[in-house]
Amino acid sequence: MENSNLLWFLLLLFLALDLLFAILRVSFVYVRLPHLIGLREQFPDAVMRTLKLLEKPYLTATLRLLVIGVHFLLLALFWVTLAQPAGLTGNLWLTLFFSVLAALVLLLVEFAIEGVVLRDVERWALRMTPLAETVVWLLQPLSWLLTRVWGSPEVLQRSLGTVTEDALKTWVEEGQKEGSLEK
């Protein structure tokens, strides 16, 4: 019985981590630089810290590692905690059905949370920066390896970090509205 309680605890823990990492990923993937920079007067240190984090070439790889890693752990825990005790392991189609159903429910919950974050993604990025910095630091060896597979960090930074023409137009439009363009 004690082993079962541990498995349920781990399942709930990794579900919570999955949702936290979904917030983290959305906060940094969808952050709009002009809007973030527009918050500089209110939160100067936090904005600079977030901008510095966004420049790190390992951020994207780290966010991918987090999401994929937690999803695999959740699948394994789902299998051990729910599928085996329910006797689903003997029927491949039934196991597959419940695995897909669990994945869809998780996906819906992630989308709901991401929708909340996207309403004010820049402020979420500011809030999540300390956690993101810690995770980037912890996973830097694995992230380094992934970025080497994708290409050198310098090439990645140039291709991922370049400002598009649309981004510049949006930046100018937002800066004119807020009066921060002159500054």
BALOBA-1460 file (C-alpha; in Angstrom, 3 decimals):
// residues 183
<rec num="1" residu="m" x="0.000" y="0.000" z="0.000"/>
<rec num="2" residu="e" x="2.878" y="2.345" z="0.814"/>
<rec num="3" residu="n" x="4.357" y="1.818" z="-2.670"/>
<rec num="4" residu="s" x="1.004" y="2.735" z="-4.225"/>
<rec num="5" residu="n" x="0.857" y="5.977" z="-2.229"/>
<rec num="6" residu="l" x="4.347" y="6.871" z="-3.385"/>
<rec num="7" residu="l" x="3.388" y="6.277" z="-7.017"/>
<rec num="8" residu="w" x="0.290" y="8.463" z="-6.683"/>
<rec num="9" residu="f" x="2.357" y="11.172" z="-5.029"/>
<rec num="10" residu="l" x="4.910" y="11.028" z="-7.848"/>
<rec num="11" residu="l" x="2.150" y="11.114" z="-10.459"/>
<rec num="12" residu="l" x="0.627" y="14.236" z="-8.894"/>
<rec num="13" residu="l" x="4.051" y="15.817" z="-8.424"/>
<rec num="14" residu="f" x="4.959" y="15.331" z="-12.075"/>
<rec num="15" residu="l" x="1.549" y="16.591" z="-13.163"/>
<rec num="16" residu="a" x="2.204" y="19.777" z="-11.198"/>
<rec num="17" residu="l" x="5.704" y="20.027" z="-12.688"/>
<rec num="18" residu="d" x="4.267" y="19.535" z="-16.163"/>
<rec num="19" residu="l" x="1.881" y="22.430" z="-15.677"/>
<rec num="20" residu="l" x="4.645" y="24.595" z="-14.229"/>
<rec num="21" residu="f" x="6.916" y="23.789" z="-17.168"/>
<rec num="22" residu="a" x="4.064" y="24.540" z="-19.586"/>
<rec num="23" residu="i" x="3.794" y="27.993" z="-18.000"/>
<rec num="24" residu="l" x="7.551" y="28.386" z="-18.244"/>
<rec num="25" residu="r" x="7.667" y="27.363" z="-21.900"/>
<rec num="26" residu="v" x="4.795" y="29.617" z="-22.975"/>
<rec num="27" residu="s" x="6.205" y="32.543" z="-21.016"/>
<rec num="28" residu="f" x="9.450" y="32.528" z="-22.957"/>
<rec num="29" residu="v" x="8.408" y="31.194" z="-26.348"/>
<rec num="30" residu="y" x="5.591" y="33.697" z="-26.882"/>
<rec num="31" residu="v" x="6.989" y="36.741" z="-25.096"/>
<rec num="32" residu="r" x="6.865" y="39.833" z="-27.308"/>
<rec num="33" residu="l" x="10.046" y="41.857" z="-26.988"/>
<rec num="34" residu="p" x="8.446" y="45.259" z="-27.651"/>
<rec num="35" residu="h" x="5.865" y="44.637" z="-24.935"/>
<rec num="36" residu="l" x="8.516" y="43.356" z="-22.554"/>
<rec num="37" residu="i" x="10.693" y="46.388" z="-23.162"/>
<rec num="38" residu="g" x="7.617" y="48.553" z="-22.606"/>
<rec num="39" residu="l" x="7.543" y="47.263" z="-19.013"/>
<rec num="40" residu="r" x="11.083" y="48.503" z="-18.375"/>
<rec num="41" residu="e" x="9.954" y="51.661" z="-16.554"/>
<rec num="42" residu="q" x="7.828" y="49.663" z="-14.098"/>
<rec num="43" residu="f" x="10.210" y="46.747" z="-13.607"/>
<rec num="44" residu="p" x="13.684" y="47.812" z="-14.798"/>
<rec num="45" residu="d" x="15.725" y="45.078" z="-13.110"/>
<rec num="46" residu="a" x="13.276" y="42.281" z="-13.895"/>
<rec num="47" residu="v" x="13.034" y="43.272" z="-17.564"/>
<rec num="48" residu="m" x="16.814" y="43.399" z="-17.938"/>
<rec num="49" residu="r" x="17.160" y="40.025" z="-16.228"/>
<rec num="50" residu="t" x="14.499" y="38.504" z="-18.525"/>
<rec num="51" residu="l" x="16.074" y="40.017" z="-21.648"/>
<rec num="52" residu="k" x="19.438" y="38.600" z="-20.608"/>
<rec num="53" residu="l" x="17.849" y="35.162" z="-20.187"/>
<rec num="54" residu="l" x="16.159" y="35.383" z="-23.591"/>
<rec num="55" residu="e" x="19.585" y="35.894" z="-25.178"/>
<rec num="56" residu="k" x="20.862" y="32.545" z="-23.887"/>
<rec num="57" residu="p" x="21.191" y="30.036" z="-26.705"/>
<rec num="58" residu="y" x="20.381" y="27.138" z="-24.368"/>
<rec num="59" residu="l" x="16.956" y="28.442" z="-23.323"/>
<rec num="60" residu="t" x="15.020" y="26.849" z="-26.186"/>
<rec num="61" residu="a" x="16.721" y="23.487" z="-25.763"/>
<rec num="62" residu="t" x="16.130" y="23.559" z="-22.016"/>
<rec num="63" residu="l" x="12.427" y="24.289" z="-22.429"/>
<rec num="64" residu="r" x="12.100" y="21.406" z="-24.883"/>
<rec num="65" residu="l" x="13.959" y="19.057" z="-22.543"/>
<rec num="66" residu="l" x="11.686" y="19.966" z="-19.654"/>
<rec num="67" residu="v" x="8.445" y="19.373" z="-21.506"/>
<rec num="68" residu="i" x="9.523" y="16.166" z="-23.236"/>
<rec num="69" residu="g" x="11.149" y="14.760" z="-20.101"/>
<rec num="70" residu="v" x="8.132" y="15.352" z="-17.905"/>
<rec num="71" residu="h" x="5.773" y="13.915" z="-20.528"/>
<rec num="72" residu="f" x="7.802" y="10.691" z="-20.680"/>
<rec num="73" residu="l" x="7.882" y="10.457" z="-16.890"/>
<rec num="74" residu="l" x="4.135" y="11.036" z="-16.730"/>
<rec num="75" residu="l" x="3.537" y="8.295" z="-19.275"/>
<rec num="76" residu="a" x="5.670" y="5.868" z="-17.277"/>
<rec num="77" residu="l" x="3.944" y="6.807" z="-14.019"/>
<rec num="78" residu="f" x="0.515" y="6.525" z="-15.663"/>
<rec num="79" residu="w" x="1.452" y="3.058" z="-16.813"/>
<rec num="80" residu="v" x="2.705" y="1.900" z="-13.406"/>
<rec num="81" residu="t" x="0.078" y="3.670" z="-11.294"/>
<rec num="82" residu="l" x="-3.068" y="3.176" z="-13.346"/>
<rec num="83" residu="a" x="-2.648" y="0.778" z="-16.266"/>
<rec num="84" residu="q" x="-0.985" y="-2.144" z="-14.515"/>
<rec num="85" residu="p" x="-3.254" y="-2.212" z="-11.421"/>
<rec num="86" residu="a" x="-6.357" y="-1.909" z="-13.621"/>
<rec num="87" residu="g" x="-5.260" y="-4.929" z="-15.628"/>
<rec num="88" residu="l" x="-4.955" y="-2.986" z="-18.873"/>
<rec num="89" residu="t" x="-1.535" y="-4.388" z="-19.700"/>
<rec num="90" residu="g" x="-2.998" y="-7.554" z="-21.228"/>
<rec num="91" residu="n" x="-5.043" y="-5.665" z="-23.801"/>
<rec num="92" residu="l" x="-2.910" y="-3.481" z="-26.058"/>
<rec num="93" residu="w" x="-5.847" y="-1.596" z="-27.594"/>
<rec num="94" residu="l" x="-7.418" y="-0.806" z="-24.246"/>
<rec num="95" residu="t" x="-4.056" y="0.355" z="-22.885"/>
<rec num="96" residu="l" x="-3.527" y="2.510" z="-25.954"/>
<rec num="97" residu="f" x="-7.020" y="3.967" z="-25.675"/>
<rec num="98" residu="f" x="-6.592" y="4.990" z="-22.039"/>
<rec num="99" residu="s" x="-3.082" y="6.314" z="-22.687"/>
<rec num="100" residu="v" x="-4.361" y="8.504" z="-25.522"/>
<rec num="101" residu="l" x="-7.310" y="9.612" z="-23.383"/>
<rec num="102" residu="a" x="-4.975" y="10.584" z="-20.530"/>
<rec num="103" residu="a" x="-2.721" y="12.438" z="-22.977"/>
<rec num="104" residu="l" x="-5.702" y="14.368" z="-24.394"/>
<rec num="105" residu="v" x="-6.868" y="15.380" z="-20.930"/>
<rec num="106" residu="l" x="-3.356" y="16.534" z="-20.075"/>
<rec num="107" residu="l" x="-3.175" y="18.443" z="-23.356"/>
<rec num="108" residu="l" x="-6.479" y="20.200" z="-22.656"/>
<rec num="109" residu="v" x="-5.339" y="21.207" z="-19.186"/>
<rec num="110" residu="e" x="-2.038" y="22.483" z="-20.590"/>
<rec num="111" residu="f" x="-3.860" y="24.506" z="-23.255"/>
<rec num="112" residu="a" x="-6.159" y="26.016" z="-20.628"/>
<rec num="113" residu="i" x="-3.205" y="27.072" z="-18.491"/>
<rec num="114" residu="e" x="-1.333" y="28.368" z="-21.512"/>
<rec num="115" residu="g" x="-4.385" y="30.451" z="-22.434"/>
<rec num="116" residu="v" x="-4.233" y="32.134" z="-19.036"/>
<rec num="117" residu="v" x="-0.518" y="32.840" z="-19.456"/>
<rec num="118" residu="l" x="-0.921" y="34.212" z="-22.981"/>
<rec num="119" residu="r" x="-3.264" y="36.936" z="-21.726"/>
<rec num="120" residu="d" x="-0.286" y="38.633" z="-20.066"/>
<rec num="121" residu="v" x="2.728" y="36.691" z="-21.289"/>
<rec num="122" residu="e" x="5.317" y="39.393" z="-20.621"/>
<rec num="123" residu="r" x="4.458" y="39.668" z="-16.923"/>
<rec num="124" residu="w" x="4.486" y="35.887" z="-16.678"/>
<rec num="125" residu="a" x="7.950" y="35.888" z="-18.245"/>
<rec num="126" residu="l" x="9.092" y="38.376" z="-15.618"/>
<rec num="127" residu="r" x="7.660" y="36.177" z="-12.837"/>
<rec num="128" residu="m" x="9.136" y="32.979" z="-14.248"/>
<rec num="129" residu="t" x="12.638" y="34.305" z="-14.965"/>
<rec num="130" residu="p" x="14.232" y="33.136" z="-11.666"/>
<rec num="131" residu="l" x="12.925" y="29.600" z="-12.168"/>
<rec num="132" residu="a" x="13.953" y="29.608" z="-15.835"/>
<rec num="133" residu="e" x="17.465" y="30.775" z="-14.931"/>
<rec num="134" residu="t" x="17.780" y="27.943" z="-12.428"/>
<rec num="135" residu="v" x="16.510" y="25.315" z="-14.842"/>
<rec num="136" residu="v" x="18.747" y="26.582" z="-17.663"/>
<rec num="137" residu="w" x="21.718" y="26.358" z="-15.306"/>
<rec num="138" residu="l" x="20.803" y="22.838" z="-14.125"/>
<rec num="139" residu="l" x="20.190" y="21.459" z="-17.610"/>
<rec num="140" residu="q" x="23.013" y="23.309" z="-19.335"/>
<rec num="141" residu="p" x="25.064" y="20.150" z="-20.099"/>
<rec num="142" residu="l" x="22.118" y="18.447" z="-21.827"/>
<rec num="143" residu="s" x="21.048" y="21.674" z="-23.499"/>
<rec num="144" residu="w" x="24.593" y="22.194" z="-24.714"/>
<rec num="145" residu="l" x="24.515" y="18.753" z="-26.301"/>
<rec num="146" residu="l" x="21.197" y="19.462" z="-28.039"/>
<rec num="147" residu="t" x="22.365" y="22.808" z="-29.376"/>
<rec num="148" residu="r" x="25.456" y="21.088" z="-30.782"/>
<rec num="149" residu="v" x="23.167" y="18.683" z="-32.632"/>
<rec num="150" residu="w" x="21.137" y="21.638" z="-33.999"/>
<rec num="151" residu="g" x="24.242" y="23.658" z="-34.808"/>
<rec num="152" residu="s" x="26.623" y="25.933" z="-32.965"/>
<rec num="153" residu="p" x="25.137" y="28.308" z="-30.375"/>
<rec num="154" residu="e" x="26.357" y="31.268" z="-32.425"/>
<rec num="155" residu="v" x="24.469" y="30.116" z="-35.523"/>
<rec num="156" residu="l" x="21.389" y="29.332" z="-33.448"/>
<rec num="157" residu="q" x="21.530" y="32.706" z="-31.738"/>
<rec num="158" residu="r" x="21.746" y="34.514" z="-35.080"/>
<rec num="159" residu="s" x="18.891" y="32.528" z="-36.604"/>
<rec num="160" residu="l" x="16.670" y="32.542" z="-33.511"/>
<rec num="161" residu="g" x="17.641" y="35.962" z="-32.206"/>
<rec num="162" residu="t" x="17.265" y="38.082" z="-35.301"/>
<rec num="163" residu="v" x="14.534" y="40.664" z="-35.275"/>
<rec num="164" residu="t" x="12.121" y="40.295" z="-38.152"/>
<rec num="165" residu="e" x="10.718" y="43.195" z="-40.094"/>
<rec num="166" residu="d" x="7.259" y="42.548" z="-38.615"/>
<rec num="167" residu="a" x="8.694" y="42.591" z="-35.099"/>
<rec num="168" residu="l" x="10.376" y="45.927" z="-35.788"/>
<rec num="169" residu="k" x="7.127" y="47.387" z="-37.152"/>
<rec num="170" residu="t" x="5.236" y="46.203" z="-34.085"/>
<rec num="171" residu="w" x="7.955" y="47.601" z="-31.843"/>
<rec num="172" residu="v" x="7.714" y="51.015" z="-33.494"/>
<rec num="173" residu="e" x="3.895" y="51.015" z="-33.379"/>
<rec num="174" residu="e" x="3.834" y="50.067" z="-29.686"/>
<rec num="175" residu="g" x="6.589" y="52.550" z="-28.885"/>
<rec num="176" residu="q" x="4.680" y="55.370" z="-30.564"/>
<rec num="177" residu="k" x="1.452" y="54.564" z="-28.692"/>
<rec num="178" residu="e" x="3.172" y="54.464" z="-25.321"/>
<rec num="179" residu="g" x="5.454" y="57.407" z="-26.017"/>
<rec num="180" residu="s" x="8.537" y="55.330" z="-25.251"/>
<rec num="181" residu="l" x="9.984" y="55.539" z="-28.749"/>
<rec num="182" residu="e" x="11.575" y="58.929" z="-28.089"/>
<rec num="183" residu="k" x="13.163" y="57.609" z="-24.911"/>
